[in-house]
Structure formats: C-alpha cells, structure tokens
Amino acid sequence: MTEKPLYVGVHPAYARRTDVEIQTLLVRPEVKIVYSLESLAEQVQNHKFERITRTQLKTA
C-alpha cells in the first residue's frame, strides 16, 4: 500500500457517490471522504508534509 497522502472530496449530490465511497474504502480505508470544498481544503492545509529532497523527487 502507498504512503502517499490522498484527499477525496465528493459533491453530496454526485450520482456515483456510493461508488467513490466503496472503492475508496476497499483500497484506502484510512482515507476520510469529505463532502464540501471547505472540508477538503482543510484536510490539505492540516497535512504535515515531509521535506522532500531533490533526489527523492527525481526517483518519484
């Protein structure tokens, strides 16, 4: 499994919302799905990013 952060936001009226929820749960159960742009932005802002070296970027 990947260690990369993943942020998932779904519009509450999206017709395939359940599909997104199920697939996310199956692949990345630790990911919290949010239902507003504000909540999604908050998740990103609150994430503690690690310092990435140039070498790591080249091999990514």
C-alpha positions, -999 to +999 in steps of 0.1 A: +000+000+000+012+035-007+022+060+020+012+090-002-014+113+011-048+111-006-076+136-003-111+127-016-139+151-019-173+143-033-202+166-041-232+155-019-254+152-050-230+133-071-248+104-087-220+079-082-211+090-047-216+055-033-192+041-058-165+065-047-171+056-011-169+019-017-139+020-039-120+043-015-129+021+014-116-010-004-083+005-015-075+031+012-097+026+042-078+052+062-088+080+038-116+102+051-140+113+023-154+148+027-184+164+011-175+201+009-148+221-007-141+238+026-135+204+043-112+192+015-092+224+017-089+220+055-076+184+051-048+196+028-040+226+049-037+205+080-015+178+065+021+177+078+042+175+047+077+160+050+106+178+035+114+161+001+149+162-013+157+167-050+169+131-052+136+119-039+118+140-065+139+126-093+131+090-083+094+095-077 
